[in-house]
Amino acid sequence: MFNAFKYTKQLEEAGFSRAQAEIQLQVISEIVEGELATKQDLNLLHKDLTHSLQELRQELRHDIKQIEYRLTIKLGAFLTICFTTLITLMKFWLAR
């Protein structure tokens, strides 16, 4: 945590006037308050990222299952065509 009183006192001890120390404190406070993430901000970000990753994981699993089903159907169709072609060729060959 930023200790404003201590910072102002150190500036005054270093030779800054009271007004200069207060301006320095004001500038630093604005920077710290406006730009730095708090622990709460980081926790919210962590929760959001965790939730997003879980959703992506579920979507990916669903997509993989869909691809698996399509490949199974295509393989089944391919094997059916191959066996049908093989049986037809065998019939023609045996009929000669």
ZIQUIFEN-V600754 format. One record per backbone hydrogen bond with DSSP energy under -1.0 kcal/mol. NH is the residue of the N-H (numbers start at 1). CO is the residue of the C=O. E is the energy in kcal/mol with one decimal. If there is no record, write none. Layout:
nh: <NH NH>
co: <CO CO>
e: <E E>
//
This chain:
nh: <7 8 9 10 11 12 13 14 15 16 21 22 23 24 25 26 27 28 29 30 31 32 33 34 35 36 42 43 44 45 46 47 48 49 50 51 52 53 54 55 56 57 58 59 60 61 62 63 64 65 66 67 68 69 70 71 72 73 74 75 76 77 78 79 80 81 82 83 84 85 86 87 88 89 90 91 92 93 94 95>
co: <3 4 5 6 7 8 9 10 12 11 17 18 19 20 21 22 23 24 25 26 27 28 29 30 31 32 38 39 40 41 42 43 44 45 46 47 48 49 50 51 52 53 54 55 56 57 58 59 60 61 62 63 64 65 66 67 68 69 70 71 72 73 74 75 76 77 78 79 80 81 82 83 84 85 86 87 88 89 90 91>
e: <-2.0 -2.5 -2.5 -2.4 -2.1 -2.3 -2.4 -1.5 -1.3 -2.5 -2.6 -2.3 -2.2 -2.6 -2.5 -2.5 -2.6 -2.7 -2.7 -2.2 -2.1 -2.8 -2.8 -2.1 -2.1 -1.3 -2.4 -2.6 -2.5 -2.4 -2.5 -2.4 -2.6 -2.8 -2.6 -2.6 -2.6 -2.7 -2.2 -2.3 -2.6 -2.5 -2.2 -2.6 -2.7 -2.4 -2.3 -2.7 -2.6 -2.3 -2.4 -2.4 -2.5 -2.5 -2.4 -2.7 -2.2 -2.4 -2.6 -2.7 -2.5 -2.5 -2.6 -2.8 -2.3 -2.4 -2.6 -2.8 -2.5 -2.7 -2.7 -2.8 -2.5 -2.7 -2.4 -2.3 -2.3 -2.3 -2.7 -1.9>
//
